[in-house]
Amino acid sequence: KANTSTFKDKVEREKMSRALRAKKEREQLRALRGGKGHTFVYSLTSAHSHRLEAVVFRNFIGLFILTNVVCFIIETDKSTEQRYRPFFDNLEAVSSCLFLVEYLMRLMTVHENKRYMELS
């Protein structure tokens, strides 16, 4: 029983140590950013953000991608493609603009990611 208790204590100490190291790393990154946290735009585009706005944004982009794939498949039928050509063209234009804006948002905030912080 003493060995089990010792093992549990060791695991708990390791968890605490990892948590403290992670906290210290976050504080160092925050200091590198001038004492600020991540920007709103970075939070929107980050896959790890739990903000409601970020979750909604990710789901919207995912749904838009799915819509584009479905429309692309439907567009392969000649009669449907001819009949709904204006719709497909407008969807493609809107999609291109939306994905361009998303790409630019990611490009603007790449320096906030700790893997690419040295780029700024």
C-alpha positions in Angstrom: 0.0 0.0 0.0 2.9 2.4 0.7 4.3 1.8 -2.8 0.9 2.7 -4.3 0.7 5.9 -2.3 4.3 6.8 -3.2 3.5 6.2 -6.9 0.4 8.4 -6.7 2.3 11.1 -5.0 5.0 10.9 -7.7 2.4 11.2 -10.4 0.8 14.1 -8.7 4.1 15.9 -8.3 4.9 15.3 -12.0 1.5 16.8 -13.0 2.1 19.8 -10.8 5.6 20.2 -12.3 4.2 20.1 -15.8 1.5 22.6 -15.0 4.0 25.0 -13.4 6.3 24.7 -16.4 3.4 25.4 -18.8 2.4 28.4 -16.7 5.9 29.7 -16.8 6.1 29.2 -20.5 2.8 31.1 -21.0 4.1 33.9 -18.9 7.3 34.1 -21.0 5.4 34.1 -24.2 3.1 36.8 -22.9 6.2 38.9 -21.9 7.5 38.5 -25.5 4.2 39.8 -26.8 4.6 42.9 -24.7 2.5 41.7 -21.7 -0.6 41.1 -23.9 -2.5 37.9 -24.5 -3.4 36.7 -28.0 -5.4 39.1 -30.2 -9.0 38.5 -31.0 -8.2 37.6 -34.6 -5.7 35.0 -33.5 -8.2 33.5 -31.1 -10.7 33.2 -33.9 -8.4 31.3 -36.2 -6.7 29.2 -33.5 -7.8 25.6 -33.5 -7.2 25.5 -29.7 -9.4 28.4 -28.8 -12.5 27.7 -26.7 -14.0 31.1 -27.2 -17.6 31.0 -28.4 -16.7 33.2 -31.3 -13.9 30.9 -32.4 -16.1 27.8 -32.2 -18.8 29.5 -34.3 -16.2 30.7 -36.8 -14.7 27.2 -37.1 -18.1 25.7 -37.6 -19.1 28.3 -40.1 -15.9 27.7 -42.2 -16.4 24.0 -42.0 -20.0 24.2 -43.1 -18.9 26.5 -45.9 -16.3 24.0 -47.1 -18.9 21.2 -47.0 -21.3 23.4 -49.0 -18.6 24.0 -51.6 -17.8 20.3 -51.9 -21.5 19.4 -52.3 -22.0 22.1 -54.9 -18.8 21.0 -56.8 -20.2 17.5 -56.9 -23.7 18.7 -58.1 -22.0 21.0 -60.6 -20.5 18.0 -62.5 -24.0 17.2 -63.9 -24.2 19.1 -67.2 -28.0 20.0 -67.0 -27.7 21.1 -63.3 -24.6 23.1 -64.0 -26.2 25.0 -66.9 -29.4 25.6 -65.0 -27.8 26.9 -61.8 -24.6 28.5 -63.4 -25.2 32.0 -61.8 -25.7 30.5 -58.4 -22.5 28.4 -58.7 -20.5 31.4 -60.0 -21.7 33.6 -57.1 -21.0 30.9 -54.6 -17.5 30.5 -56.0 -16.9 34.3 -55.8 -18.2 34.5 -52.2 -16.1 31.5 -51.2 -13.0 32.9 -52.7 -13.4 36.1 -50.8 -14.2 34.4 -47.6 -11.2 32.0 -47.8 -9.0 34.9 -48.8 -10.0 36.9 -45.7 -9.5 33.8 -43.5 -6.0 33.3 -45.0 -5.1 36.9 -44.5 -6.3 36.7 -40.8 -4.0 33.7 -40.3 -1.1 35.4 -42.0 -1.6 38.6 -39.9 -1.4 36.6 -36.7 1.2 33.9 -37.5 3.7 35.7 -35.2 1.5 35.0 -32.2 2.0 31.3 -32.6 4.9 30.2 -30.5 6.3 28.0 -33.3 6.6 31.0 -35.6 7.3 33.8 -33.1 10.8 34.4 -34.4 9.2 35.6 -37.7 8.1 38.8 -36.2 
